[in-house]
């Protein structure tokens, strides 16, 4: 049941992030050509305590849209989009900040990312040993 609720929430938030720009003014003038073409980048990131996404209940979820501009409920959307563009959307390429000191306490935290990055479907999961290790990665993609 947990997995079903998690997927329902993830799909709902992804649909809102991806389809939101298609409402309102975007549909008001069907004869008008778009001023710029871009591949959509809309993600839903979740965090929960546990060793895997199946075992963890999502505690928080944020949206992150990077095209045409940084937006969403992510607290540092601009920095997160800049960081993701720097690694070509490869979440495994995000590295830990230098000089961060974390305890060796084991309290696993799992991050999931679902959505679209530059027009390609993305599904990512990563487990960190604790919150400090999660927050040490990158400048803010996983800090929410």
C-alpha positions, 0 to 999 in steps of 0.5 A: 500500500505504501508503494501505491500511495508513493507512486500516486503522489509522484505521478500526480506531482509530475503531471502537475509540473509537466502539464501546468505550463500547458494551461492558460496563456499557452493555449489562449492563442492557437495560431501563435508560434512559440518564441522558443523551443526547449526540451521539458525538464520537470522533476519530482524529488522525494525524501524518506527514511529507510534503506530503499524507496519501497521500504520508506514512506516519503516524508517530503516531496518537491517539484523542480522545473528547469526549462524554460526557467528554474521554478517549482517548490524546491527551496533552491530551484535555481542552484539545483537546475544550474548544478544539474545542467553542469552534470548533464542531468546525471545524478550519479555525477553529483559529488560531495562538497569539500570539507563537510564533516558528518558523523558515521551514524547510520540512519538511512535516507532515501532520495527518489527522482522521477520525471523528465530531464531535457525530454528524457524520462528519469527515474533515480533512487539513492540511499545515503547513510544519514541526513548529513551525507545527503545534504553534503552532495552538490550545492542543493539538489538534494537539500530540501 
